[in-house]
């Protein structure tokens, strides 16, 4: 057996084992007597909103009321924790950085036991920055975000402001940070400015704190039975045009009809790497990288 064949076989074997490990997506055991652990980490925003938040002592602090999302980077920046009040009326909301919370799956086969944990006491929350549930701050305001991050000792990489290349000064300010509840229902259009539908749902990776897909409802978001399409965020363009903010998807209506879709009441397992590969391949062939347009 030749040396070159041995090297080729070894390279093939290494590549195969690497691919299997990545497909499995499991936490490797510390020793051979332990089981691998595969964790469900792809959730819809509607599955996250309403989840309970506790502290490390197990005390109930509140529930997730909304999420604050950067549609440019895909980062889940904050969760809005509802604390106090009755049925959401008059509740105090606390913007908690996503990185300051831990997602807990809870008891086996009990989705209702899912919750978040944060290392804060009830007394500490009384002194945390808050706002009224009916009077949200401008979540895109960098000063507001900086004050929240400072309180929770969170450091982020600063995004440069849009500037004129010629004069080095800011010429246009645009927002990319929105509440998840405001993103839902946002229009999808194509390059011909044809209406494709609306955002029905936001699919997030809770481990990464990142938006993976925008679920496009082909037609009105308010009518039942529509076909949904999981559009990768990387295939979208966020547009600010006149008085409208919308998403552009670089496909025609006919191309979208041929895209992999699913029924609104029968969602696929988006954590399945085989599903992801087949779904994303369509948009890689037909769509382009996102950009910000004014």
Secondary structure per residue as TSV (DSSP state, phi and psi in degrees):
chain	resnum	aa	ss	phi	psi
A	1	X	-	360.0	128.1
A	2	X	-	-75.2	157.6
A	3	X	H	-63.9	-40.1
A	4	X	H	-63.6	-37.5
A	5	X	H	-66.8	-39.3
A	6	X	H	-61.0	-42.9
A	7	X	H	-64.9	-41.3
A	8	X	H	-64.3	-42.4
A	9	X	H	-64.7	-40.2
A	10	X	H	-64.7	-40.5
A	11	X	H	-64.8	-41.8
A	12	X	H	-62.4	-44.0
A	13	X	H	-62.6	-43.8
A	14	X	H	-62.5	-42.5
A	15	X	H	-64.3	-39.9
A	16	X	H	-64.1	-46.8
A	17	X	H	-63.4	-37.0
A	18	X	H	-63.7	-42.1
A	19	X	H	-67.2	-39.4
A	20	X	H	-62.9	-42.7
A	21	X	H	-62.1	-39.0
A	22	X	H	-73.9	-36.1
A	23	X	H	-65.9	-40.4
A	24	X	H	-62.2	-39.5
A	25	X	-	60.1	26.8
A	26	X	-	-102.3	155.9
A	27	X	B	-77.0	117.1
A	28	X	-	-67.9	137.5
A	29	X	-	-70.9	154.5
A	30	X	S	-71.5	-28.8
A	31	X	S	-143.9	171.4
A	32	X	T	-69.6	-13.4
A	33	X	T	-90.4	-0.3
A	34	X	S	-101.6	154.5
A	35	X	-	-86.4	151.9
A	36	X	-	-73.4	154.5
A	37	X	B	-122.8	120.2
A	38	X	-	-108.9	123.5
A	39	X	-	-111.3	129.3
A	40	X	-	-70.7	120.1
A	41	X	-	-131.2	-0.9
A	42	X	E	-102.7	113.2
A	43	X	E	-130.3	155.8
A	44	X	E	-81.3	151.4
A	45	X	H	-60.2	-31.8
A	46	X	H	-68.7	-21.5
A	47	X	H	-78.7	-23.1
A	48	X	H	-88.1	-44.0
A	49	X	T	-63.7	129.8
A	50	X	T	101.7	-12.3
A	51	X	-	-69.7	147.0
A	52	X	E	-74.5	148.7
A	53	X	E	-119.6	128.6
A	54	X	E	-121.9	167.2
A	55	X	E	-99.8	-179.5
A	56	X	T	-67.2	-18.6
A	57	X	T	-84.3	-0.6
A	58	X	-	84.7	6.8
A	59	X	-	-77.3	140.4
A	60	X	E	-72.4	126.2
A	61	X	E	-106.4	-28.0
A	62	X	E	156.5	-160.3
A	63	X	E	-134.9	157.4
A	64	X	E	-72.7	120.7
A	65	X	E	-95.6	-34.4
A	66	X	E	-165.4	171.4
A	67	X	E	-123.1	151.1
A	68	X	E	-112.9	120.1
A	69	X	E	-122.7	137.5
A	70	X	E	-94.6	108.8
A	71	X	T	-74.3	-11.6
A	72	X	T	-80.8	-53.1
A	73	X	T	-87.9	-21.7
A	74	X	-	85.6	1.2
A	75	X	B	-71.7	133.3
A	76	X	E	-82.7	104.4
A	77	X	E	-81.1	-44.7
A	78	X	E	-143.4	154.7
A	79	X	E	-111.0	142.4
A	80	X	E	-94.9	110.8
A	81	X	E	-90.0	122.1
A	82	X	E	-88.0	124.7
A	83	X	E	-133.2	115.2
A	84	X	S	88.3	-174.4
A	85	X	S	79.2	177.9
A	86	X	B	-122.2	118.0
A	87	X	T	53.3	36.7
A	88	X	T	84.5	-6.4
A	89	X	B	-88.2	123.5
A	90	X	T	74.4	13.9
A	91	X	-	-74.0	147.8
A	92	X	E	-82.7	139.8
A	93	X	E	-113.7	140.9
A	94	X	E	-122.1	123.3
A	95	X	E	-82.4	111.0
A	96	X	E	-108.4	124.1
A	97	X	E	-54.4	137.0
A	98	X	G	-57.0	-37.9
A	99	X	G	-70.1	-12.7
A	100	X	G	-87.4	-2.6
A	101	X	E	-115.6	155.3
A	102	X	E	-119.8	128.3
A	103	X	E	-84.5	128.5
A	104	X	E	-118.0	125.9
A	105	X	-	-73.2	-25.1
A	106	X	-	79.9	-153.2
A	107	X	S	-72.0	149.5
A	108	X	T	-59.2	135.8
A	109	X	T	60.9	24.4
A	110	X	-	-128.8	85.7
A	111	X	G	-56.4	-28.7
A	112	X	G	-69.4	-12.1
A	113	X	G	-89.2	-3.6
A	114	X	-	-62.6	140.5
A	115	X	E	-161.9	174.8
A	116	X	E	-112.9	150.6
A	117	X	E	-123.2	136.7
A	118	X	E	-132.0	144.3
A	119	X	S	-85.2	68.0
A	120	X	-	-142.7	146.4
A	121	X	-	-91.2	167.8
A	122	X	H	-60.9	-39.8
A	123	X	H	-63.9	-38.0
A	124	X	H	-66.1	-34.1
A	125	X	H	-68.6	-29.8
A	126	X	H	-61.3	-27.5
A	127	X	T	-100.9	2.7
A	128	X	S	-81.2	155.0
A	129	X	-	-60.1	134.9
A	130	X	-	-144.5	173.1
A	131	X	E	-153.6	162.9
A	132	X	E	-76.2	142.8
A	133	X	T	-62.4	-22.7
A	134	X	T	-96.6	0.5
A	135	X	S	-137.3	78.7
A	136	X	-	-71.8	145.3
A	137	X	-	-75.5	173.6
A	138	X	-	-77.0	102.4
A	139	X	T	-69.4	-12.6
A	140	X	T	-89.9	-2.5
A	141	X	-	-74.3	116.3
A	142	X	H	-59.1	-33.3
A	143	X	H	-67.9	-41.2
A	144	X	H	-62.8	-46.3
A	145	X	H	-61.6	-40.9
A	146	X	H	-63.4	-36.9
A	147	X	H	-68.4	-36.6
A	148	X	H	-68.3	-46.7
A	149	X	H	-62.0	-38.2
A	150	X	H	-63.7	-41.1
A	151	X	H	-62.9	-37.3
A	152	X	T	-97.2	9.8
A	153	X	T	56.0	42.3
A	154	X	-	-103.5	128.9
A	155	X	-	-110.3	132.1
A	156	X	-	-122.8	155.9
A	157	X	-	-77.0	123.9
A	158	X	-	-72.9	136.8
A	159	X	-	-88.0	131.9
A	160	X	-	-67.0	144.2
A	161	X	-	-74.4	149.7
A	162	X	-	-62.8	129.5
A	163	X	-	-133.7	157.4
A	164	X	-	-76.6	128.7
A	165	X	T	-66.4	-28.9
A	166	X	T	-79.9	-43.6
A	167	X	T	-109.6	-7.9
A	168	X	-	66.5	28.2
A	169	X	S	-125.2	156.0
A	170	X	-	-72.2	131.0
A	171	X	-	-114.7	-32.3
A	172	X	-	-138.1	130.0
A	173	X	-	-107.9	131.3
A	174	X	-	-136.6	154.8
A	175	X	-	-103.7	140.1
A	176	X	-	-124.8	-6.0
A	177	X	E	-102.5	125.3
A	178	X	E	-140.7	160.4
A	179	X	E	-73.1	143.2
A	180	X	H	-59.0	-37.0
A	181	X	H	-65.2	-23.4
A	182	X	H	-89.1	-23.5
A	183	X	H	-71.9	-38.8
A	184	X	T	-62.9	131.9
A	185	X	T	94.0	-9.1
A	186	X	-	-64.8	141.7
A	187	X	E	-69.9	145.4
A	188	X	E	-108.8	130.8
A	189	X	E	-130.4	166.6
A	190	X	-	-108.3	-176.0
A	191	X	T	-63.6	-22.7
A	192	X	T	-86.7	8.2
A	193	X	-	65.2	23.7
A	194	X	-	-83.9	139.4
A	195	X	E	-72.7	122.1
A	196	X	E	-98.1	-26.7
A	197	X	E	151.7	-154.8
A	198	X	E	-138.2	161.8
A	199	X	E	-75.9	117.2
A	200	X	E	-92.0	-31.8
A	201	X	E	-158.7	157.2
A	202	X	E	-115.7	126.3
A	203	X	E	-105.3	124.0
A	204	X	E	-124.2	153.3
A	205	X	E	-95.8	106.9
A	206	X	T	-68.7	-27.3
A	207	X	T	-70.3	-39.2
A	208	X	T	-90.2	-17.2
A	209	X	T	65.4	45.5
A	210	X	E	-138.6	143.4
A	211	X	E	-76.9	124.6
A	212	X	E	-95.4	-42.5
A	213	X	E	-142.7	151.4
A	214	X	E	-108.8	121.6
A	215	X	E	-83.2	110.5
A	216	X	E	-88.4	123.9
A	217	X	E	-93.5	114.9
A	218	X	S	-75.6	94.9
A	219	X	S	122.4	-163.0
A	220	X	-	-71.6	136.2
A	221	X	T	-69.8	-16.7
A	222	X	T	-93.0	-2.5
A	223	X	S	-103.6	140.7
A	224	X	T	-81.2	162.0
A	225	X	T	79.5	9.9
A	226	X	-	-72.1	150.9
A	227	X	E	-78.6	138.5
A	228	X	E	-108.4	148.8
A	229	X	E	-129.1	125.8
A	230	X	E	-84.8	100.0
A	231	X	E	-93.4	120.3
A	232	X	E	-58.9	138.9
A	233	X	G	-56.9	-33.5
A	234	X	G	-68.6	-7.6
A	235	X	G	-103.3	8.2
A	236	X	E	-109.7	154.4
A	237	X	E	-122.7	125.9
A	238	X	E	-85.5	124.0
A	239	X	E	-117.4	133.5
A	240	X	E	-111.7	110.4
A	241	X	E	-132.1	114.0
A	242	X	T	56.0	-116.0
A	243	X	T	-103.9	15.0
A	244	X	E	-117.5	142.2
A	245	X	E	-120.8	124.9
A	246	X	E	-150.8	171.4
A	247	X	E	-107.1	133.7
A	248	X	E	-104.4	131.5
A	249	X	E	-115.4	128.0
A	250	X	S	-85.7	57.4
A	251	X	S	-138.3	154.7
A	252	X	-	-83.1	168.0
A	253	X	H	-61.0	-38.4
A	254	X	H	-67.1	-41.1
A	255	X	H	-62.9	-38.8
A	256	X	H	-65.7	-34.6
A	257	X	H	-62.3	-26.8
A	258	X	T	-94.9	0.8
A	259	X	S	-75.4	154.4
A	260	X	-	-66.1	124.3
A	261	X	-	-131.7	-178.0
A	262	X	E	-156.8	161.7
A	263	X	E	-75.4	145.4
A	264	X	T	-59.7	-28.4
A	265	X	T	-97.9	8.6
A	266	X	S	-143.4	74.0
A	267	X	-	-73.7	142.5
A	268	X	-	-76.5	169.2
A	269	X	-	-82.5	99.3
A	270	X	T	-76.5	-6.0
A	271	X	T	-86.8	-7.6
A	272	X	-	-75.3	118.2
A	273	X	H	-62.8	-28.8
A	274	X	H	-69.6	-40.4
A	275	X	H	-62.9	-45.9
A	276	X	H	-59.5	-42.7
A	277	X	H	-61.5	-47.7
A	278	X	H	-68.2	-41.3
A	279	X	H	-66.4	-49.0
A	280	X	H	-69.9	-25.8
A	281	X	H	-60.7	-36.7
A	282	X	H	-61.0	-46.8
A	283	X	H	-74.3	-27.9
A	284	X	H	-67.0	-30.7
A	285	X	H	-79.3	-31.6
A	286	X	H	-114.1	-20.2
A	287	X	-	-112.4	171.3
A	288	X	-	-119.9	171.7
A	289	X	-	-66.2	145.5
A	290	X	-	-68.9	158.2
A	291	X	-	-148.8	170.7
A	292	X	E	-108.9	126.4
A	293	X	E	-121.8	142.0
A	294	X	-	-111.4	360.0
